Amino acid sequence: MAVIRAGHYAEAVTTLANDPIVINMALAMQGTPRGQMSDGSGGPSFDFMQAANHEYDNRGGTFHAHIGAVAEAIFKIVDFIETPGAAWEV
């Protein structure tokens, strides 16, 4: 499925990927098989998006932008951690 995203979506993901709450959530997800968190396209599944948003709220997160942004930020951080030599793009 094709996905169209506005530029502010990427900005929201980057903001969340630099949020200490989301960073700690991503650290807890290290090693989790991507298939448990993603849909057929490789993006976060709707269930994972909902769970990530719920956990972010429970941990005191206050930046709310897009339904999938927290889950995408977690993927971004985990990919960075698990990819040798990866560069962090702020």
C-alpha positions in Angstrom: 0.0 0.0 0.0 1.3 3.4 -0.9 1.6 5.9 1.9 1.6 9.7 1.5 3.1 11.6 4.3 3.4 15.4 4.8 6.7 16.9 5.9 5.4 17.6 9.3 5.0 13.9 10.0 8.7 13.3 9.6 9.4 16.3 11.9 7.0 14.8 14.5 8.8 11.4 14.3 12.2 13.1 14.7 10.9 15.1 17.7 9.6 11.9 19.3 12.8 10.0 18.5 14.7 12.5 20.6 12.2 12.3 23.5 13.7 10.5 26.5 10.4 8.6 27.1 10.4 7.2 23.5 14.1 6.4 23.7 13.5 4.3 26.8 10.6 2.6 25.2 12.8 1.8 22.2 15.5 0.4 24.4 13.0 -1.9 25.9 12.0 -3.1 22.4 15.5 -4.0 21.3 15.7 -7.5 20.0 11.9 -7.8 19.5 11.2 -9.4 16.1 10.0 -6.7 13.8 7.3 -9.0 12.6 5.6 -8.7 16.0 5.4 -4.9 15.6 4.9 -4.4 11.9 2.3 -4.9 9.2 2.8 -6.4 5.8 4.5 -3.3 4.4 7.2 -3.2 7.2 5.7 -0.2 8.9 4.2 -0.3 12.4 1.0 -2.3 12.7 -2.1 -0.5 13.9 -2.1 -2.6 17.1 1.6 -1.6 17.8 0.7 2.0 17.1 -2.1 1.9 19.6 0.1 0.1 22.2 3.0 2.5 21.7 0.7 5.6 22.1 -0.9 4.1 25.2 2.5 3.3 26.8 3.8 6.8 25.8 0.8 8.4 27.6 1.3 6.1 30.6 4.9 7.2 30.9 3.9 10.9 30.9 4.4 11.7 27.2 2.9 15.0 26.1 3.8 15.4 22.4 0.8 14.2 20.4 1.0 14.6 16.7 0.0 11.6 14.5 -1.3 8.2 15.4 1.8 6.3 14.1 4.5 8.8 15.0 5.5 7.2 18.4 5.7 3.8 16.8 7.7 5.1 13.8 10.1 6.9 16.2 10.6 3.6 18.1 11.4 1.9 14.8 13.8 4.7 13.9 15.7 4.4 17.3 15.8 0.5 17.2 17.1 0.6 13.6 19.8 3.0 14.7 20.8 0.9 17.7 20.8 -2.4 15.8 22.5 -1.2 12.6 26.3 -1.1 13.0 27.8 2.1 11.7 24.4 3.9 11.4 24.4 7.6 11.7 21.8 9.4 13.7 19.8 11.9 11.7 18.4 14.7 13.8 
